[in-house]
Amino acid sequence: MVSHLHGDHFGGIPFLILHCQFAGRVRPLTIVGPAGVRERVIAAMEVRDGPRR
């Protein structure tokens, strides 16, 4: 669970997702947090991977 969206609490999520991809995780990963967490995860992944198409 992400308690709030400050970088020290949120910043590792893109790396966790990347690790799950490389480790071959196939089960969904649920991230629980405050309002806006979904949008913040998507934005962070776009910085890493480029815009989604």
LUMLUMDREN-2810 file (N, C-alpha, C; in Angstrom, 1 decimal):
<atoms>
<atom><aa>M</aa><ch>A</ch><at>N</at><xx>0.8</xx><yy>-1.2</yy><zz>0.0</zz></atom>
<atom><aa>M</aa><ch>A</ch><at>CA</at><xx>0.0</xx><yy>0.0</yy><zz>0.0</zz></atom>
<atom><aa>M</aa><ch>A</ch><at>C</at><xx>0.9</xx><yy>1.2</yy><zz>0.0</zz></atom>
<atom><aa>V</aa><ch>A</ch><at>N</at><xx>0.5</xx><yy>2.2</yy><zz>-0.8</zz></atom>
<atom><aa>V</aa><ch>A</ch><at>CA</at><xx>1.2</xx><yy>3.5</yy><zz>-0.9</zz></atom>
<atom><aa>V</aa><ch>A</ch><at>C</at><xx>0.4</xx><yy>4.4</yy><zz>0.0</zz></atom>
<atom><aa>S</aa><ch>A</ch><at>N</at><xx>1.1</xx><yy>4.9</yy><zz>1.0</zz></atom>
<atom><aa>S</aa><ch>A</ch><at>CA</at><xx>0.3</xx><yy>5.8</yy><zz>2.0</zz></atom>
<atom><aa>S</aa><ch>A</ch><at>C</at><xx>0.1</xx><yy>7.2</yy><zz>1.4</zz></atom>
<atom><aa>H</aa><ch>A</ch><at>N</at><xx>1.0</xx><yy>7.7</yy><zz>0.6</zz></atom>
<atom><aa>H</aa><ch>A</ch><at>CA</at><xx>0.9</xx><yy>9.0</yy><zz>-0.1</zz></atom>
<atom><aa>H</aa><ch>A</ch><at>C</at><xx>1.8</xx><yy>9.0</yy><zz>-1.3</zz></atom>
<atom><aa>L</aa><ch>A</ch><at>N</at><xx>1.7</xx><yy>10.1</yy><zz>-2.1</zz></atom>
<atom><aa>L</aa><ch>A</ch><at>CA</at><xx>2.4</xx><yy>10.1</yy><zz>-3.4</zz></atom>
<atom><aa>L</aa><ch>A</ch><at>C</at><xx>3.7</xx><yy>10.9</yy><zz>-3.4</zz></atom>
<atom><aa>H</aa><ch>A</ch><at>N</at><xx>4.3</xx><yy>11.0</yy><zz>-2.2</zz></atom>
<atom><aa>H</aa><ch>A</ch><at>CA</at><xx>5.7</xx><yy>11.6</yy><zz>-2.2</zz></atom>
<atom><aa>H</aa><ch>A</ch><at>C</at><xx>6.7</xx><yy>10.6</yy><zz>-2.7</zz></atom>
<atom><aa>G</aa><ch>A</ch><at>N</at><xx>7.7</xx><yy>11.1</yy><zz>-3.4</zz></atom>
<atom><aa>G</aa><ch>A</ch><at>CA</at><xx>8.7</xx><yy>10.3</yy><zz>-4.0</zz></atom>
<atom><aa>G</aa><ch>A</ch><at>C</at><xx>9.3</xx><yy>9.2</yy><zz>-3.2</zz></atom>
<atom><aa>D</aa><ch>A</ch><at>N</at><xx>9.5</xx><yy>9.5</yy><zz>-1.9</zz></atom>
<atom><aa>D</aa><ch>A</ch><at>CA</at><xx>10.1</xx><yy>8.5</yy><zz>-1.0</zz></atom>
<atom><aa>D</aa><ch>A</ch><at>C</at><xx>9.2</xx><yy>7.3</yy><zz>-0.7</zz></atom>
<atom><aa>H</aa><ch>A</ch><at>N</at><xx>7.9</xx><yy>7.5</yy><zz>-0.9</zz></atom>
<atom><aa>H</aa><ch>A</ch><at>CA</at><xx>7.0</xx><yy>6.4</yy><zz>-0.7</zz></atom>
<atom><aa>H</aa><ch>A</ch><at>C</at><xx>6.5</xx><yy>5.7</yy><zz>-2.0</zz></atom>
<atom><aa>F</aa><ch>A</ch><at>N</at><xx>6.6</xx><yy>6.5</yy><zz>-3.1</zz></atom>
<atom><aa>F</aa><ch>A</ch><at>CA</at><xx>6.1</xx><yy>6.1</yy><zz>-4.4</zz></atom>
<atom><aa>F</aa><ch>A</ch><at>C</at><xx>7.2</xx><yy>5.7</yy><zz>-5.4</zz></atom>
<atom><aa>G</aa><ch>A</ch><at>N</at><xx>8.4</xx><yy>6.2</yy><zz>-5.3</zz></atom>
<atom><aa>G</aa><ch>A</ch><at>CA</at><xx>9.4</xx><yy>6.1</yy><zz>-6.3</zz></atom>
<atom><aa>G</aa><ch>A</ch><at>C</at><xx>9.9</xx><yy>4.8</yy><zz>-6.7</zz></atom>
<atom><aa>G</aa><ch>A</ch><at>N</at><xx>9.7</xx><yy>3.8</yy><zz>-5.8</zz></atom>
<atom><aa>G</aa><ch>A</ch><at>CA</at><xx>10.1</xx><yy>2.4</yy><zz>-6.2</zz></atom>
<atom><aa>G</aa><ch>A</ch><at>C</at><xx>9.1</xx><yy>1.6</yy><zz>-7.0</zz></atom>
<atom><aa>I</aa><ch>A</ch><at>N</at><xx>7.9</xx><yy>2.1</yy><zz>-7.1</zz></atom>
<atom><aa>I</aa><ch>A</ch><at>CA</at><xx>6.9</xx><yy>1.3</yy><zz>-7.8</zz></atom>
<atom><aa>I</aa><ch>A</ch><at>C</at><xx>7.3</xx><yy>1.0</yy><zz>-9.3</zz></atom>
<atom><aa>P</aa><ch>A</ch><at>N</at><xx>7.8</xx><yy>2.0</yy><zz>-10.0</zz></atom>
<atom><aa>P</aa><ch>A</ch><at>CA</at><xx>8.2</xx><yy>1.6</yy><zz>-11.4</zz></atom>
<atom><aa>P</aa><ch>A</ch><at>C</at><xx>9.3</xx><yy>0.5</yy><zz>-11.4</zz></atom>
<atom><aa>F</aa><ch>A</ch><at>N</at><xx>10.2</xx><yy>0.5</yy><zz>-10.5</zz></atom>
<atom><aa>F</aa><ch>A</ch><at>CA</at><xx>11.2</xx><yy>-0.5</yy><zz>-10.4</zz></atom>
<atom><aa>F</aa><ch>A</ch><at>C</at><xx>10.6</xx><yy>-1.9</yy><zz>-10.0</zz></atom>
<atom><aa>L</aa><ch>A</ch><at>N</at><xx>9.6</xx><yy>-1.9</yy><zz>-9.1</zz></atom>
<atom><aa>L</aa><ch>A</ch><at>CA</at><xx>9.0</xx><yy>-3.1</yy><zz>-8.8</zz></atom>
<atom><aa>L</aa><ch>A</ch><at>C</at><xx>8.3</xx><yy>-3.7</yy><zz>-10.0</zz></atom>
<atom><aa>I</aa><ch>A</ch><at>N</at><xx>7.6</xx><yy>-2.9</yy><zz>-10.7</zz></atom>
<atom><aa>I</aa><ch>A</ch><at>CA</at><xx>6.9</xx><yy>-3.3</yy><zz>-11.9</zz></atom>
<atom><aa>I</aa><ch>A</ch><at>C</at><xx>7.9</xx><yy>-3.9</yy><zz>-12.9</zz></atom>
<atom><aa>L</aa><ch>A</ch><at>N</at><xx>9.0</xx><yy>-3.2</yy><zz>-13.1</zz></atom>
<atom><aa>L</aa><ch>A</ch><at>CA</at><xx>10.0</xx><yy>-3.7</yy><zz>-14.0</zz></atom>
<atom><aa>L</aa><ch>A</ch><at>C</at><xx>10.6</xx><yy>-5.0</yy><zz>-13.6</zz></atom>
<atom><aa>H</aa><ch>A</ch><at>N</at><xx>10.8</xx><yy>-5.2</yy><zz>-12.3</zz></atom>
<atom><aa>H</aa><ch>A</ch><at>CA</at><xx>11.3</xx><yy>-6.4</yy><zz>-11.7</zz></atom>
<atom><aa>H</aa><ch>A</ch><at>C</at><xx>10.3</xx><yy>-7.6</yy><zz>-12.0</zz></atom>
<atom><aa>C</aa><ch>A</ch><at>N</at><xx>9.0</xx><yy>-7.3</yy><zz>-11.8</zz></atom>
<atom><aa>C</aa><ch>A</ch><at>CA</at><xx>8.0</xx><yy>-8.3</yy><zz>-12.0</zz></atom>
<atom><aa>C</aa><ch>A</ch><at>C</at><xx>8.0</xx><yy>-8.7</yy><zz>-13.5</zz></atom>
<atom><aa>Q</aa><ch>A</ch><at>N</at><xx>8.2</xx><yy>-7.7</yy><zz>-14.4</zz></atom>
<atom><aa>Q</aa><ch>A</ch><at>CA</at><xx>8.2</xx><yy>-8.1</yy><zz>-15.8</zz></atom>
<atom><aa>Q</aa><ch>A</ch><at>C</at><xx>9.4</xx><yy>-9.0</yy><zz>-16.1</zz></atom>
<atom><aa>F</aa><ch>A</ch><at>N</at><xx>10.6</xx><yy>-8.6</yy><zz>-15.6</zz></atom>
<atom><aa>F</aa><ch>A</ch><at>CA</at><xx>11.8</xx><yy>-9.5</yy><zz>-15.9</zz></atom>
<atom><aa>F</aa><ch>A</ch><at>C</at><xx>11.7</xx><yy>-10.8</yy><zz>-15.2</zz></atom>
<atom><aa>A</aa><ch>A</ch><at>N</at><xx>11.0</xx><yy>-10.9</yy><zz>-14.1</zz></atom>
<atom><aa>A</aa><ch>A</ch><at>CA</at><xx>10.9</xx><yy>-12.1</yy><zz>-13.3</zz></atom>
<atom><aa>A</aa><ch>A</ch><at>C</at><xx>9.9</xx><yy>-13.1</yy><zz>-13.9</zz></atom>
<atom><aa>G</aa><ch>A</ch><at>N</at><xx>9.1</xx><yy>-12.6</yy><zz>-14.9</zz></atom>
<atom><aa>G</aa><ch>A</ch><at>CA</at><xx>8.1</xx><yy>-13.4</yy><zz>-15.6</zz></atom>
<atom><aa>G</aa><ch>A</ch><at>C</at><xx>6.8</xx><yy>-13.5</yy><zz>-14.8</zz></atom>
<atom><aa>R</aa><ch>A</ch><at>N</at><xx>6.5</xx><yy>-12.5</yy><zz>-14.0</zz></atom>
<atom><aa>R</aa><ch>A</ch><at>CA</at><xx>5.3</xx><yy>-12.5</yy><zz>-13.2</zz></atom>
<atom><aa>R</aa><ch>A</ch><at>C</at><xx>4.1</xx><yy>-12.5</yy><zz>-14.2</zz></atom>
<atom><aa>V</aa><ch>A</ch><at>N</at><xx>3.1</xx><yy>-13.4</yy><zz>-14.0</zz></atom>
<atom><aa>V</aa><ch>A</ch><at>CA</at><xx>1.9</xx><yy>-13.4</yy><zz>-14.9</zz></atom>
<atom><aa>V</aa><ch>A</ch><at>C</at><xx>0.7</xx><yy>-13.0</yy><zz>-14.1</zz></atom>
<atom><aa>R</aa><ch>A</ch><at>N</at><xx>0.7</xx><yy>-13.1</yy><zz>-12.8</zz></atom>
<atom><aa>R</aa><ch>A</ch><at>CA</at><xx>-0.4</xx><yy>-12.7</yy><zz>-12.0</zz></atom>
<atom><aa>R</aa><ch>A</ch><at>C</at><xx>-0.5</xx><yy>-11.2</yy><zz>-11.9</zz></atom>
<atom><aa>P</aa><ch>A</ch><at>N</at><xx>-1.7</xx><yy>-10.6</yy><zz>-11.8</zz></atom>
<atom><aa>P</aa><ch>A</ch><at>CA</at><xx>-1.9</xx><yy>-9.2</yy><zz>-11.7</zz></atom>
<atom><aa>P</aa><ch>A</ch><at>C</at><xx>-1.2</xx><yy>-8.7</yy><zz>-10.4</zz></atom>
<atom><aa>L</aa><ch>A</ch><at>N</at><xx>-0.7</xx><yy>-7.5</yy><zz>-10.5</zz></atom>
<atom><aa>L</aa><ch>A</ch><at>CA</at><xx>-0.1</xx><yy>-6.8</yy><zz>-9.3</zz></atom>
<atom><aa>L</aa><ch>A</ch><at>C</at><xx>-1.0</xx><yy>-5.7</yy><zz>-8.9</zz></atom>
<atom><aa>T</aa><ch>A</ch><at>N</at><xx>-1.6</xx><yy>-5.7</yy><zz>-7.7</zz></atom>
<atom><aa>T</aa><ch>A</ch><at>CA</at><xx>-2.5</xx><yy>-4.7</yy><zz>-7.2</zz></atom>
<atom><aa>T</aa><ch>A</ch><at>C</at><xx>-1.7</xx><yy>-3.7</yy><zz>-6.4</zz></atom>
<atom><aa>I</aa><ch>A</ch><at>N</at><xx>-1.8</xx><yy>-2.5</yy><zz>-6.8</zz></atom>
<atom><aa>I</aa><ch>A</ch><at>CA</at><xx>-1.2</xx><yy>-1.4</yy><zz>-6.0</zz></atom>
<atom><aa>I</aa><ch>A</ch><at>C</at><xx>-2.3</xx><yy>-0.6</yy><zz>-5.4</zz></atom>
<atom><aa>V</aa><ch>A</ch><at>N</at><xx>-2.3</xx><yy>-0.5</yy><zz>-4.1</zz></atom>
<atom><aa>V</aa><ch>A</ch><at>CA</at><xx>-3.4</xx><yy>0.2</yy><zz>-3.4</zz></atom>
<atom><aa>V</aa><ch>A</ch><at>C</at><xx>-2.8</xx><yy>1.5</yy><zz>-2.8</zz></atom>
<atom><aa>G</aa><ch>A</ch><at>N</at><xx>-3.5</xx><yy>2.6</yy><zz>-3.0</zz></atom>
<atom><aa>G</aa><ch>A</ch><at>CA</at><xx>-3.0</xx><yy>3.9</yy><zz>-2.5</zz></atom>
<atom><aa>G</aa><ch>A</ch><at>C</at><xx>-4.1</xx><yy>4.9</yy><zz>-2.6</zz></atom>
<atom><aa>P</aa><ch>A</ch><at>N</at><xx>-3.7</xx><yy>6.2</yy><zz>-2.3</zz></atom>
<atom><aa>P</aa><ch>A</ch><at>CA</at><xx>-4.7</xx><yy>7.3</yy><zz>-2.3</zz></atom>
<atom><aa>P</aa><ch>A</ch><at>C</at><xx>-5.2</xx><yy>7.6</yy><zz>-3.7</zz></atom>
<atom><aa>A</aa><ch>A</ch><at>N</at><xx>-6.2</xx><yy>8.4</yy><zz>-3.8</zz></atom>
<atom><aa>A</aa><ch>A</ch><at>CA</at><xx>-6.8</xx><yy>8.9</yy><zz>-5.1</zz></atom>
<atom><aa>A</aa><ch>A</ch><at>C</at><xx>-5.6</xx><yy>9.4</yy><zz>-5.9</zz></atom>
<atom><aa>G</aa><ch>A</ch><at>N</at><xx>-5.6</xx><yy>9.0</yy><zz>-7.2</zz></atom>
<atom><aa>G</aa><ch>A</ch><at>CA</at><xx>-4.6</xx><yy>9.5</yy><zz>-8.1</zz></atom>
<atom><aa>G</aa><ch>A</ch><at>C</at><xx>-3.4</xx><yy>8.5</yy><zz>-8.3</zz></atom>
<atom><aa>V</aa><ch>A</ch><at>N</at><xx>-3.4</xx><yy>7.4</yy><zz>-7.5</zz></atom>
<atom><aa>V</aa><ch>A</ch><at>CA</at><xx>-2.2</xx><yy>6.5</yy><zz>-7.6</zz></atom>
<atom><aa>V</aa><ch>A</ch><at>C</at><xx>-2.1</xx><yy>5.9</yy><zz>-9.0</zz></atom>
<atom><aa>R</aa><ch>A</ch><at>N</at><xx>-3.3</xx><yy>5.5</yy><zz>-9.5</zz></atom>
<atom><aa>R</aa><ch>A</ch><at>CA</at><xx>-3.3</xx><yy>4.9</yy><zz>-10.9</zz></atom>
<atom><aa>R</aa><ch>A</ch><at>C</at><xx>-2.6</xx><yy>5.8</yy><zz>-11.9</zz></atom>
<atom><aa>E</aa><ch>A</ch><at>N</at><xx>-3.1</xx><yy>7.0</yy><zz>-11.9</zz></atom>
<atom><aa>E</aa><ch>A</ch><at>CA</at><xx>-2.6</xx><yy>8.0</yy><zz>-12.9</zz></atom>
<atom><aa>E</aa><ch>A</ch><at>C</at><xx>-1.1</xx><yy>8.2</yy><zz>-12.7</zz></atom>
<atom><aa>R</aa><ch>A</ch><at>N</at><xx>-0.6</xx><yy>8.3</yy><zz>-11.4</zz></atom>
<atom><aa>R</aa><ch>A</ch><at>CA</at><xx>0.8</xx><yy>8.5</yy><zz>-11.1</zz></atom>
<atom><aa>R</aa><ch>A</ch><at>C</at><xx>1.6</xx><yy>7.3</yy><zz>-11.6</zz></atom>
<atom><aa>V</aa><ch>A</ch><at>N</at><xx>1.1</xx><yy>6.1</yy><zz>-11.4</zz></atom>
<atom><aa>V</aa><ch>A</ch><at>CA</at><xx>1.9</xx><yy>4.9</yy><zz>-11.9</zz></atom>
<atom><aa>V</aa><ch>A</ch><at>C</at><xx>2.0</xx><yy>5.0</yy><zz>-13.4</zz></atom>
<atom><aa>I</aa><ch>A</ch><at>N</at><xx>0.9</xx><yy>5.3</yy><zz>-14.1</zz></atom>
<atom><aa>I</aa><ch>A</ch><at>CA</at><xx>0.9</xx><yy>5.3</yy><zz>-15.5</zz></atom>
<atom><aa>I</aa><ch>A</ch><at>C</at><xx>1.9</xx><yy>6.4</yy><zz>-16.0</zz></atom>
<atom><aa>A</aa><ch>A</ch><at>N</at><xx>1.9</xx><yy>7.6</yy><zz>-15.4</zz></atom>
<atom><aa>A</aa><ch>A</ch><at>CA</at><xx>2.8</xx><yy>8.7</yy><zz>-15.7</zz></atom>
<atom><aa>A</aa><ch>A</ch><at>C</at><xx>4.2</xx><yy>8.2</yy><zz>-15.5</zz></atom>
<atom><aa>A</aa><ch>A</ch><at>N</at><xx>4.5</xx><yy>7.6</yy><zz>-14.4</zz></atom>
<atom><aa>A</aa><ch>A</ch><at>CA</at><xx>5.9</xx><yy>7.1</yy><zz>-14.1</zz></atom>
<atom><aa>A</aa><ch>A</ch><at>C</at><xx>6.4</xx><yy>6.1</yy><zz>-15.1</zz></atom>
<atom><aa>M</aa><ch>A</ch><at>N</at><xx>5.5</xx><yy>5.2</yy><zz>-15.5</zz></atom>
<atom><aa>M</aa><ch>A</ch><at>CA</at><xx>5.9</xx><yy>4.2</yy><zz>-16.5</zz></atom>
<atom><aa>M</aa><ch>A</ch><at>C</at><xx>6.1</xx><yy>4.9</yy><zz>-17.9</zz></atom>
<atom><aa>E</aa><ch>A</ch><at>N</at><xx>5.4</xx><yy>5.9</yy><zz>-18.2</zz></atom>
<atom><aa>E</aa><ch>A</ch><at>CA</at><xx>5.6</xx><yy>6.6</yy><zz>-19.5</zz></atom>
<atom><aa>E</aa><ch>A</ch><at>C</at><xx>6.9</xx><yy>7.3</yy><zz>-19.5</zz></atom>
<atom><aa>V</aa><ch>A</ch><at>N</at><xx>7.4</xx><yy>7.8</yy><zz>-18.4</zz></atom>
<atom><aa>V</aa><ch>A</ch><at>CA</at><xx>8.7</xx><yy>8.4</yy><zz>-18.3</zz></atom>
<atom><aa>V</aa><ch>A</ch><at>C</at><xx>9.7</xx><yy>7.4</yy><zz>-18.6</zz></atom>
<atom><aa>R</aa><ch>A</ch><at>N</at><xx>9.5</xx><yy>6.2</yy><zz>-18.1</zz></atom>
<atom><aa>R</aa><ch>A</ch><at>CA</at><xx>10.5</xx><yy>5.1</yy><zz>-18.3</zz></atom>
<atom><aa>R</aa><ch>A</ch><at>C</at><xx>10.4</xx><yy>4.5</yy><zz>-19.7</zz></atom>
<atom><aa>D</aa><ch>A</ch><at>N</at><xx>9.2</xx><yy>4.3</yy><zz>-20.2</zz></atom>
<atom><aa>D</aa><ch>A</ch><at>CA</at><xx>9.0</xx><yy>3.5</yy><zz>-21.4</zz></atom>
<atom><aa>D</aa><ch>A</ch><at>C</at><xx>8.6</xx><yy>4.4</yy><zz>-22.6</zz></atom>
<atom><aa>G</aa><ch>A</ch><at>N</at><xx>8.3</xx><yy>5.6</yy><zz>-22.4</zz></atom>
<atom><aa>G</aa><ch>A</ch><at>CA</at><xx>7.7</xx><yy>6.5</yy><zz>-23.5</zz></atom>
<atom><aa>G</aa><ch>A</ch><at>C</at><xx>6.2</xx><yy>6.4</yy><zz>-23.5</zz></atom>
<atom><aa>P</aa><ch>A</ch><at>N</at><xx>5.5</xx><yy>7.3</yy><zz>-24.2</zz></atom>
<atom><aa>P</aa><ch>A</ch><at>CA</at><xx>4.0</xx><yy>7.3</yy><zz>-24.1</zz></atom>
<atom><aa>P</aa><ch>A</ch><at>C</at><xx>3.4</xx><yy>6.0</yy><zz>-24.6</zz></atom>
<atom><aa>R</aa><ch>A</ch><at>N</at><xx>2.3</xx><yy>5.6</yy><zz>-24.0</zz></atom>
<atom><aa>R</aa><ch>A</ch><at>CA</at><xx>1.5</xx><yy>4.5</yy><zz>-24.4</zz></atom>
<atom><aa>R</aa><ch>A</ch><at>C</at><xx>0.8</xx><yy>4.8</yy><zz>-25.7</zz></atom>
<atom><aa>R</aa><ch>A</ch><at>N</at><xx>0.7</xx><yy>3.8</yy><zz>-26.6</zz></atom>
<atom><aa>R</aa><ch>A</ch><at>CA</at><xx>0.0</xx><yy>4.0</yy><zz>-27.8</zz></atom>
<atom><aa>R</aa><ch>A</ch><at>C</at><xx>-1.2</xx><yy>3.1</yy><zz>-27.9</zz></atom>
</atoms>
